[in-house]
């Protein structure tokens, strides 16, 4: 097996070895001892230690070898608690989404395989996988396996999803049970205003998707009909991956937020029929702009 394919697994093994032996900052990590312990040559051990050095977990000293840079119990905090790691998690999250859409993965995959592909320790991988599970496009299987759920995978299905949303959301707004949500409107107005006033320039794709999803689901929830809301939540889960694959034209986001705010203005002025018609046009217009060439 190539050294590069071994090093992610060895890195994880070294971390587990350090934690299970309650090793402390400054403890020596001899190459040969680690090689003997994991029954591999010194080369993948060296490669793994170099990667751990990049992550701030070990340090190299000339002519002496590698030493722990932190206490063993602090490694999880190093992996998940700083800004650089959080930014890296978003990048890996989007890589997983892209790889799923490109057909790189089968429906089922193990944690060990994902750790190898993305060169991640198990603790950090699990944090990302649980985020994906919360969003509804992967689920955990017994043991250490995971299964990807159904998503929209083609341009045609993506277009049909927009048509479905336009019809359902418009009709939900016209139901006699529709009741404006004062607090929901206020929160949506604050979020959309922040997004339009510069947030669109630096928010992540996931944050932008969530802000707009929340807006539309809040409107449908005002219908008081759980079937309408469940349908919209389901289609939003299914389209999430294709949304992430689209290269965002951020310059159009201020117009989008302006349209969202206009819908709220119409509803608060008791002009619900106008709001419903405008909502339909708004969604179909987004479909024409955003339909990906997949």
N, C-alpha and C positions, 0 to 999 in steps of 0.2 A: 504494500500500500504506500502511496506517495506520502512524503513528509507533511505536505500542506493539508492533505485530507485527514491525517492523524492528529494534527496539532489542536484543532478545536476540542476534540474529545479528551485529549491529554490535558489541555488547559482546565477543563471541567473536573477531571480526575484529580489534578493537583489541588484545586480549590477544595474539593471534598476531603482530600487527605489532610490539608492544613486545618480545616474546621473540625474534623473528627478527632484530630490529635491536639486540639486546643493550642495550636502554635501561636507564638507571640511575635510582635514586631521585632525585627532584628534577627530572628532565627534563620539559620543557614538552610538552604535547599540544595544539597549536593546532587549534581547531575547523575552520578553513577547510582546513588541510592534510589533516586526516583526511577531511573531506567530499570533497575532490578525489581523495584516494587511493582511497576506496571508492565514488566516483561516486554520492553521495547528497547530499541537502540538509543543512544544518546542524542541522535539528530532530532527526532520529533520532540524530545524533552527540551532541547535547546530552543527549538522553534516555539514551543508552547510558552516557555519562560519569557521569551522576547515579547510575545503578545501580552502576557500578563504584566510585563514591565510597561508597555504602552498604556495599559489600563490603570496603572498606578498601584498595582497589587504587590509587585516585587520590585527590587532595585538591583542593578548589576554593579559590582565593585571590581575594578581592574585586578586581575591575577588572583581574585579570591572567589568569584562565583556570584550566585544569586542569593538574596536575602529578602525576607518578608518586609514590605514597607508599611504594613498595617497589621493589627491584631486579627487573628482568624475570624473572630465574631463580627468584625467591622466590614468584612468584604461585601456583604449584601448592601450595606449603606453606600459603599463606593460604587457598586454596580447600578444602583437605582436612585440614589439620593441627590445627585448633582445635576446642574443644568445641561452639561454636555451629554450625560447619559440619557436624559430625557429626550434631547434632540435626536440622539441616535436611535432611540426606541421608535420615534415617529418614522424615521427613514426605513428602519427594518420592517415596521408595520406595513408601509406602502410597498416595500419590495415583496412581501408575502402576498399582498393583494395583486400586484402585477404578475407574480409567478403563478398564482392561481388562475388568473384570466388567460395567461399565455399557454396553459395546459401543461405546465412543468410538473404539477403534482397530480397524483391519482386522488381519488375521493378520500382515501384513508392514508394517514402518514403518522410516523412515530415521532416522539419528542427527540429521540436520539438522532434521527435523520435531520430534523429541523436544526438541532444544535450543531450538527456537522456543516450543513449548508450555510448557515448564517454566522457560524463561529461564535456562538453564545453560550454562556453558562446556563444551566437549567433554571436557576432562579429568575434570571432576566427574561428568558424565553417564556416562562410560565406567566410572567406579568403581562407580556404582549399577547399571549394566547388567550388569557382571561379577558383582556380588553376586547379581542375579536369575538369571543364567545358572548360577551355582554351585548355586542352589536348584532349578533344573530347569524353570522355566516360560518361559524365553526362550532362543533360540540365535542366534548371530551368523551372518549370511549373507556371501558374498563381497562385498567392497566395504565400504560403511558402512551396510548394511541389517541388520535384526533381524527374527526371526520368533517370534511367541508360540506356545508349545506348548499342546497340549490340556490343559484343566483341567475340574474339576467346575463347572458353570455354573448349575445349577438346584437347587431345594430337594429334588426327588425324587432326583437323583443324589447329593446330599450325604447324605441319609438312607440310601441304599443303601450308600454308602461306610462308614458307621458299622456297619451290619449285617455287611458284609464283614470289617471289622476285628475285630469282636467274635468272629466265628466263627473266623477264621484265627488270631488271637492266642490264643484259648482252646485250640484244637487244637494249636498249636505248643508250648504249655506242657505238654500231655499226651503228647507224643511220647516214646518210650523213649530217644531220643537227647538229650533235654533235660538240660543240665548247668549248674548255677548258676555264674555268673561272679562270683567273690568281689570282684575289683577293680571290675567294672562295678556291682555292688550298692553298694559303698562310695561310689563317685562319685555314683551316682543318689541315694543317701540324703543325701549332703551337699547336692546341688543342690536336691532337693525340700524339705529342711529349711530351707535358706536362702530358698527361694521362699515357703514357708508362714510363715516368721517375719518377714515384712515385705517381702520382695522383690516380692510380688504387688502391692504398692502403687505401686511406681515402675519396675519392669521394663517394657520396651517390649513391644508385642504380639508382635513377632518373637522376642524373647528368651524370652517365656513359651511360645510355640509350639515353639521349639527345645528347651527344657528338657523339655517333655512328650513331644515326638516322640522325643527321645533315650531317654527312659525306656522307651517302648513298643518301640522298635526294639531296644534292648538286651535286653529280655525275649525277643523273637522270635529274636534272634541266638543265645540260649542253646539253642535247639532243635537247632542244628547243621545245619539244613536251609536251603540257600541259596535254594530256590524260595519258601519261606515268607517269608524276609527280603526278597527282591526284590519280592514282591507287596505287602508292607507299605510298603516304601520308595516304591513307585510310587503307591500310594493316598495316601500322605502328601504326595507332591509335587502330586498332582492336587487335593487339598482345601485346599492352603495358602492360595490366594487367598480362598476363601469364609471361611476361618477369620479372615483379616485383616479382612474386611468386617463381621464380627459385632462388635457393641458388647459388650466384655468386661464381664461382671458379676464384678468383681474380688472381691466379697465371698464368692463361692463357691470361690475358689481355695484357701484354707486347707483346706477339706473335701476338695478334690480331691487335694491333696498328702498329707493324712492317709490317704486311701484308697491312694495309691501306696505309702506307707510300710507300710501294713498288708499289701499284697501281698508286699513284701519280707520282712516278718516271717513270713508264712505259709511262703514258700519256704525261708527260713533255718531254719524249724522242721520242714522236711521234710513239709509238709502241702500238697503240690503240687496235689492234686485240689481242695482248698478254695480255693487261690489261683486256679486256673483258673476255677472257678465265680464267684468274687468278681470276677475280671477281666472276665468277660463282663457281669456286672451293672453294673460300673463304667462300661464303655464304652457300653452301651445307655442308662444313666442320663444320661451326658453328652450323648448324641444327643438325648434328649427336651428337655434344657435348652437346648442350643445350636443346634438346627436353625433356620437363618435363614428369615425370610419374604422370599424372593427370587422 
